[in-house]
């Protein structure tokens, strides 16, 4: 059975019944194939499940929310074509884009010209910058700066002084490595002893792993998407490293872990507690909603993917904006609602402001560890 809506606004919602419109369409341009396909498929599944839950809740009155998903293959040109068509379609209320930062940035002009609210699920911070030129773009995904603060804190707590960094050679990976280098420098006695880089979609990471291990580190921090993060863990292990490995939030994948994670207690991940919700006591309505969402998703799809909650939260935020504003056709009104949205989401506390269109807060993050073939809260 589907749960009731698990992400609600702090403001009262009203039913919406605009004359002549029976459906509310949210279009999504996602990476359903290519190196980030596992995340894209998780997003698609989450959108389908969350749409059904919203429709069952009655939030939108007699109208039905539908999601129109297209595969952009991680190609900015394809994404631009799709998003241009979405913005020209009068039935499309809002757009959700996936992990590919260039896919959103490349379409920023057309999004803003047509005033179509868009929520990007990309870890690349620049998708919402410069803010003056991207007023209609919001971001709901892990922040490299926030990840770095949490990871540096854990490195300090664990007494890890010699740190190696292994990251993807793209905007997301470079930002993360720079952020962690900065934060690690604040730890007394800590030092980045080596770095390794790998190209996006590269499958043989042995050379990058060897580069990262040249300084005989106490800990290795990996900055990569789930599939490459797993390859990177395997590469450092294959090169004889048996110490602690840490992953940034984007490296989160399936709940249930196979090699190289299974069988080791030396891998940790900064992420939202929803991925390890069985370890969380449901002491608040928000925590209870996250537990129910986790159960609904695993019941429907047989497993849970860490990134699923971001897509579900994005769709719920759009539905809330429609319900609060009383319209699905006025992009400016919807944007105004999104820009002040403050909710306890499935991913954690989400706060948008006119000056900050990146909604996931640092309070959403915790440290997890690979234990017993799945992700658990650390300790």
C-alpha positions in Angstrom: 0.0 0.0 0.0 1.3 3.5 -0.8 2.0 5.8 2.0 0.3 9.2 2.3 2.3 12.2 1.2 5.4 12.3 3.3 6.7 15.8 2.5 4.4 18.6 3.4 4.8 22.3 3.5 5.0 24.3 6.7 2.3 26.5 5.2 -1.3 25.5 4.7 -2.0 23.8 1.3 -5.2 24.4 -0.7 -6.7 22.1 -3.3 -6.2 23.2 -6.8 -8.8 22.9 -9.5 -8.0 25.3 -12.4 -10.7 25.1 -15.1 -9.8 23.3 -18.2 -6.8 21.5 -16.8 -7.2 18.0 -15.4 -3.5 17.0 -15.4 -0.4 18.6 -14.0 2.7 17.5 -16.0 6.2 17.6 -14.6 8.8 16.8 -17.3 12.2 15.2 -16.4 15.4 15.0 -18.4 17.4 12.2 -16.8 20.5 10.0 -17.4 18.8 6.7 -18.0 21.8 5.3 -19.9 25.5 5.9 -19.7 27.8 6.0 -16.6 25.2 7.6 -14.3 22.3 5.4 -15.4 21.9 3.8 -12.0 21.1 7.1 -10.4 18.9 8.1 -13.4 16.8 5.0 -13.0 16.5 5.5 -9.3 15.3 9.0 -10.0 12.7 7.7 -12.5 11.5 5.1 -10.1 11.2 7.6 -7.3 9.2 10.0 -9.4 6.8 7.3 -10.5 6.2 6.2 -6.9 6.0 9.7 -5.5 3.5 10.8 -8.2 1.3 7.9 -7.2 1.5 8.9 -3.6 0.7 12.6 -4.3 -2.3 11.6 -6.4 -3.5 9.3 -3.6 -3.2 12.1 -1.0 -5.7 14.5 -2.6 -3.3 17.4 -2.3 -4.1 18.6 -5.9 -7.8 18.1 -5.7 -9.3 16.4 -8.7 -6.3 16.8 -10.9 -3.7 14.1 -11.5 0.0 14.6 -11.4 1.9 12.9 -14.3 5.6 12.7 -14.9 7.1 12.7 -18.4 10.6 11.3 -18.4 13.1 11.3 -21.2 16.7 9.9 -21.4 19.3 12.6 -22.1 22.1 10.0 -22.0 24.3 12.5 -20.1 24.6 14.5 -23.3 24.1 18.3 -23.0 23.0 18.7 -26.6 20.3 16.1 -26.2 19.2 17.6 -22.9 19.0 21.1 -24.4 16.7 19.7 -27.2 14.5 18.0 -24.6 14.3 20.9 -22.2 13.6 23.4 -25.0 10.6 21.2 -26.0 9.5 21.0 -22.4 9.5 24.8 -22.0 7.5 25.2 -25.2 4.8 22.8 -24.0 2.0 24.7 -22.3 1.0 21.6 -20.4 4.4 21.3 -18.6 4.3 22.9 -15.2 7.9 22.3 -14.1 11.1 20.4 -15.0 13.4 18.1 -13.1 16.9 17.4 -14.4 19.4 14.8 -13.4 23.0 14.5 -12.3 24.6 16.1 -15.5 25.5 19.6 -14.5 26.2 20.7 -18.1 22.8 19.4 -19.2 21.1 21.9 -16.9 23.6 24.8 -17.3 23.4 24.5 -21.1 19.6 25.0 -21.0 19.6 27.8 -18.3 18.8 30.5 -20.8 15.8 28.8 -22.3 14.5 27.8 -18.8 14.7 31.4 -17.6 13.3 32.9 -20.7 10.2 30.7 -20.6 9.9 31.0 -16.8 9.6 27.3 -16.1 10.6 26.3 -12.6 13.3 23.7 -12.7 14.9 21.6 -10.0 18.3 20.1 -10.8 19.4 16.9 -9.0 23.0 17.6 -9.9 25.9 17.7 -7.4 27.5 20.4 -9.5 27.0 23.7 -7.6 27.3 25.9 -10.6 24.0 24.8 -12.1 22.4 27.6 -10.0 25.1 30.2 -10.6 25.1 33.1 -11.4 21.9 33.4 -9.5 20.8 36.5 -11.4 20.8 34.5 -14.7 19.2 31.4 -13.2 16.3 32.6 -11.2 14.1 29.7 -12.2 16.7 27.0 -11.4 16.9 25.3 -8.0 19.2 22.5 -6.9 18.4 19.5 -4.6 21.5 17.3 -4.2 24.5 16.9 -2.0 26.8 19.8 -1.7 30.6 19.2 -2.1 31.3 21.9 0.5 28.9 20.4 3.1 30.3 16.9 2.4 33.8 18.1 2.9 33.0 19.6 6.3 31.4 16.4 7.5 34.2 14.2 6.1 36.9 16.4 7.6 35.2 16.2 11.0 35.1 12.4 10.8 38.8 12.3 9.8 39.6 14.5 12.8 37.5 12.3 15.2 39.2 9.1 13.8 42.7 10.6 14.1 43.4 10.2 10.4 46.3 12.5 9.6 47.7 11.4 6.3 44.9 11.6 3.7 44.9 10.6 0.0 42.3 12.0 -2.4 41.0 10.1 -5.3 38.4 11.8 -7.5 36.8 12.2 -10.9 38.3 14.7 -13.2 35.2 16.8 -13.8 33.6 19.8 -12.2 32.0 17.8 -9.5 35.1 15.8 -8.6 37.5 18.8 -8.8 35.2 20.9 -6.6 35.0 18.1 -4.0 38.8 17.4 -3.9 39.5 21.1 -3.5 36.8 21.5 -0.8 38.2 18.5 1.2 41.8 19.8 0.8 40.6 23.1 2.3 38.7 21.5 5.2 41.5 18.9 5.9 43.9 21.8 6.3 41.9 23.0 9.3 42.7 19.8 11.2 45.8 20.1 13.3 48.4 17.7 12.0 46.4 16.6 9.0 47.9 16.6 5.5 46.9 15.6 2.0 49.8 13.3 1.0 48.7 12.3 -2.5 46.0 12.7 -5.2 44.7 10.5 -7.9 42.3 11.4 -10.7 40.2 9.3 -13.1 38.3 10.4 -16.2 34.5 10.2 -16.0 33.2 6.8 -17.2 36.8 5.3 -17.0 36.7 1.7 -15.9 40.3 0.9 -15.2 41.2 3.0 -12.1 44.4 1.2 -11.1 46.7 4.0 -12.3 44.7 6.6 -10.3 44.6 4.3 -7.3 48.4 3.9 -7.3 48.9 7.6 -7.5 46.7 8.1 -4.5 48.6 5.5 -2.5 52.1 6.9 -3.1 52.1 8.8 0.2 51.2 5.7 2.4 48.0 7.3 3.6 46.1 6.6 6.8 42.8 7.2 4.9 41.7 7.4 1.3 38.8 9.7 0.4 37.0 8.9 -2.9 35.0 11.5 -4.8 33.0 9.7 -7.6 29.6 8.6 -8.8 28.4 5.2 -7.4 29.7 2.9 -10.2 33.2 4.6 -10.3 33.3 4.9 -6.5 32.9 1.2 -6.3 35.6 0.7 -8.9 37.9 3.1 -7.0 37.4 1.2 -3.7 38.2 -2.1 -5.5 41.3 -0.5 -7.1 42.8 0.7 -3.9 42.1 -2.6 -2.2 43.7 -4.5 -5.1 46.8 -2.3 -4.7 47.2 -3.6 -1.2 45.6 -0.8 0.8 43.6 -2.1 3.8 43.0 1.1 5.7 39.9 3.3 6.0 38.1 4.5 2.8 35.6 7.3 2.9 33.1 8.2 0.1 31.4 11.5 -0.5 27.6 11.6 -0.7 27.4 11.3 -4.5 29.0 7.8 -4.1 25.9 6.4 -2.4 24.2 3.7 -4.4 22.2 0.6 -3.6 21.4 -0.2 0.0 22.6 -3.8 -0.4 26.3 -4.0 -1.0 28.4 -6.5 -3.0 32.1 -6.5 -3.7 34.2 -4.5 -3.0 32.2 -3.2 0.0 30.9 -6.5 1.4 33.1 -8.2 3.9 34.9 -5.1 5.1 34.2 -2.7 7.9 36.6 -0.1 6.6 34.4 1.9 4.2 32.4 4.9 5.3 30.1 7.3 3.5 28.7 10.7 4.2 25.0 10.7 3.3 21.5 11.3 4.5 20.3 8.8 7.2 17.4 7.7 5.0 19.8 5.2 3.4 20.1 3.6 6.8 16.6 4.4 8.1 16.3 1.0 9.9 18.9 2.5 12.4 16.8 5.6 12.9 14.1 5.8 15.7 11.0 7.4 14.3 10.6 10.0 17.0 9.2 12.7 14.7 6.6 12.7 11.8 9.4 13.5 9.4 11.4 10.5 10.5 8.3 8.3 10.3 7.6 9.6 6.8 11.2 8.7 5.7 10.9 5.2 7.1 7.6 4.7 5.3 9.1 6.0 2.1 12.0 3.6 2.4 9.6 0.7 3.0 7.4 1.7 0.0 10.3 2.0 -2.3 11.9 -1.3 -1.3 8.6 -3.0 -1.4 8.0 -1.8 -5.0 11.5 -2.2 -6.4 13.2 -4.8 -4.2 16.0 -2.6 -3.0 16.7 1.0 -2.2 19.0 3.5 -3.9 20.3 6.4 -1.9 19.6 9.1 -4.4 15.9 8.2 -4.7 14.8 10.6 -2.0 16.1 13.7 -3.8 13.9 13.1 -6.8 10.9 12.4 -4.6 11.5 15.6 -2.6 11.8 17.6 -5.8 8.4 16.4 -7.1 6.7 17.0 -3.8 8.1 20.5 -3.6 6.6 21.2 -7.0 3.2 19.7 -6.0 3.3 21.8 -2.8 4.0 25.0 -4.8 1.1 24.2 -7.1 -1.2 23.6 -4.1 -0.1 26.7 -2.3 -0.2 29.1 -5.2 -3.5 27.8 -6.7 -2.0 27.5 -10.2 0.0 25.1 -12.3 0.4 27.6 -15.2 2.0 30.7 -13.6 5.8 30.0 -13.5 6.5 33.2 -11.6 4.1 32.3 -8.9 5.4 28.7 -8.6 9.0 30.1 -8.5 8.1 32.4 -5.6 6.7 29.5 -3.6 9.8 27.3 -4.3 12.1 30.2 -3.4 10.7 30.3 0.2 10.1 26.6 0.7 11.1 25.2 4.1 10.2 21.5 4.6 11.4 18.4 6.4 11.8 16.2 3.4 12.6 12.6 2.8 16.2 13.6 2.3 16.3 15.8 5.5 15.7 19.5 6.2 15.3 21.4 2.9 15.5 25.2 2.9 15.3 27.5 -0.2 15.8 31.2 0.1 15.9 34.0 -2.6 19.7 34.1 -2.0 20.2 30.3 -1.9 18.6 28.0 -4.5 20.5 25.0 -3.1 18.0 23.4 -0.8 19.7 20.4 1.0 21.0 21.6 4.4 24.1 20.4 6.1 21.9 19.1 8.9 20.7 16.4 6.4 24.1 14.6 6.5 25.4 11.9 8.7 28.2 9.3 8.6 27.3 5.8 7.4 29.5 2.6 7.2 29.4 -0.6 5.2 28.4 -3.3 7.6 26.7 -6.7 7.1 26.3 -6.2 3.4 24.4 -2.9 3.6 24.8 0.8 4.7 24.3 1.4 8.4 24.7 4.5 10.6 28.3 4.8 11.7 28.7 3.3 15.2 
